[in-house]
Amino acid sequence: MAEALKNVIGQSLECPVCLNTFTDPKILSCSHTYCKACLDNLLECHDNVQMLRCPVCRAETQVPNRDVSKLPASLALKSLIEDMKNQQQFCTNCKSENKPQAVVYCQDCGMYLCITCHNAHSLWQNFIGHEVLAMSEIESGKVSVRWYRKCRKHPKEDEECFCSDCRRFACFRCVVMEHTNEGHRVIEAAVYESSHMKSIEDLKSKADNKRSCFQKYVDFIDEQRDHVINVQKQCTDDIKKAFEESVLQLTKKKEILIGEVKGRTEEVKKELNEMKKAAVEHITHLTTIANVVTNRTKVPSDMDALAAHDTLCQDLHEALTQEDPDYKQPMKSSKKGKNVFFQRNVGMDDISLGQIVNAVAKNIALPNEGRMYAMVSTPDGRMAVGCSTGGVEIFSADGQLQQTILKHVEIYGVGFLSDDRCVILDSSSIITLYTPEYTQLNVMFECPSDDECECAHLTVNSDNLIYVSYWNAQKIHVFSPAGGKAIREIPCDGYEPQQITSYNDHLITVSDDTIRLIDKQGVVKYELEKLDEDLYPAASQGNTILIATLKHDGGLVSIDEYTNELKHVQNLVNDYQIETSGMAYWHQLQQYRSGEIALCTPCRLYIFHWNK
C-alpha cells in the first residue's frame, strides 16, 4: 500500500508540460503548477504578450514585464520533491522486513532492486532487454523515473485503460463502474500510448517540415537582405564618388568665379588707388611747401633769400589754386565695382554655384508723380502700376510705358484672376471686377464700414481668392470672385497688415519693420524684423521671397532673396540710392516674369536687371 501511495505521489510531482519532476515549480492564478522553464517557453511562444494561458484549464494569468520568476513559487511542492529525493529507497522485490537499500530501478518492471535482486534480474532471459537505471543517476537528476500510473481511487490497480471521451486513464474497476455507459469509448492504455506517440511523431515531423520551410524563408530573406546591402554599398560608393567629383568641380568653379570677381574689380581698385595716390602726393607736396614757407622765424633780407622765398610762395599759391577734389570720379569708378554681384543658382539641380553679374537699374519717372499706390505683374508679363489720382500705367520690362487703362478710377489696389479679369480696390475700398478688356462687370462685394475700410490693401492668390487687408481693423477679409460677403476673416492680432502679398498657401504681411508669413487662419509661421528699416516683400519667379530693405536715413535700398522660412539666401542689390518721398508705406516690390525686379516709389519706377 505504501509503495502504491508513493507511486501516486510521484505522479503528482510531474509537470504536465515536460512530464518530468518539477523544477522550480510556479503557481498560476488558476492554482495549476508548472516548471518555471516550461512557463518561460510557453510565454516565449507569444511575443509581446504579458499573459499566460494555463495549458490545462485555459485560465489566463498576468505576467508583469514577462518575468515568470515573479510568479509565486510552490514551496510545499518544492519541499516534497526535496524530501522524495532525500528519502532512501529500499528494494521493493525483497519480502523480508529488513529490506536492503535499492541500487537500481527497472523502468519496465516498475520496481526498485537491491544488489542481490538486481544480479538475479539481470540473469533472467525475459528481463535482459529491460531499461535499468542506477539510483545514483536518479538521485542526481540525470534521469527520471517513469512512474506507472496507479489509480487514485484504487491505488493497487494500474490504469490500463483510457477513455477517449473523458480524456483520462482509468483502471479496470473504474471502467466497469464509471465508463460503461453509452458515449464512453474505452481503449487499452497501451493502444492510446502508441497512438499518442505516433501523433506526437507526426506533429514533430510536421513541425520539422514547417521549421524547415520557415528556415528556407529566413535564408531567402537573408539572401534578399544581402542583395539590398550590396545595393546600398554600391549606391553609397557611387554617391561618395559623385560627391568627390562634384567637390572637385565646385572647387574649380569657385576658383573661376573668384578670379572673375577679381578681374572685374581689380581695375576699379587700380583706378581708385591711382586717384588716392595722386591726392596723397598733392597733400604731401602742399604740406612740404607750406612748412618751408610758414615755419621760418626770420624775414629774408638778401636778394637770394628773397628770390627763394618768392619762388616757394609762388609754388604754394599754385598748389592752393588747384581745384578741390572731384568726388564724382571715384564714385563713378566705384560704381563699376559695387554693381558686381554673385547670382546664386537657387533651386537648380546642377552644381554650377552661380555666376558673376553686373546689376543695372533703370530709373523711370512716373506720369502721375507722387500718386502710386499699387503694383502687380500682369497676366502677359508686364507690370501694372495703380495711381490714386486715376488710372493704371502698364510698363514693359525695359521700362517703356505701353498702356494706360481705367484712367477715371482712383486705384488703391490692383490684381488679376487666372482668367485675366482685373480686380480693382478704389479709394473708397470698394472692390470692382473688370473683364480682360477692362469693361466693368456687374459683381457686388459687401465691404466693412468706412471706419474699418480706411487704409486697405489687396492681393489675389492662385485659387482666385481676393484678399483685402484693413489696417485699422487689424484683419484680412477673403472674398470669392462671385462677390457678396467675405467668405472668411483672418485676424491680425497685435499688428496692422499694411501690405499683403499672396505666397503659395500663405500670405506675406508687412507691418512697419516686420514681415510675417501667416497661414490661412492667421497663424504666424515665420517672422523677420529689421529695426529702423522699411521692408517690402514679393514672391519671386523661383518660388522664393524677395525683400527690399529701405534705410530711413539716406534712401539706400538693398534687395535680398529669402527661403520660404525667411532664411537669407543671397543679396541681389546692395545700397542702391533712390529718391525718397516720405511716403514709405506706398513703396511696392514685384518681379517681372522675365526676371527683372521692379521697385516702385510714389514718384519713380526702378527696374533692376543683371548683365553677365
Order of alpha helices (4+ residues) and beta strands (2+ residues): alpha-beta-beta-alpha-beta-beta-alpha-beta-beta-alpha-beta-alpha-beta-beta-alpha-beta-alpha-alpha-alpha-beta-beta-beta-beta-beta-beta-beta-beta-beta-alpha-beta-beta-beta-beta-beta-beta-beta-beta-beta-beta-beta-beta-beta-beta-beta
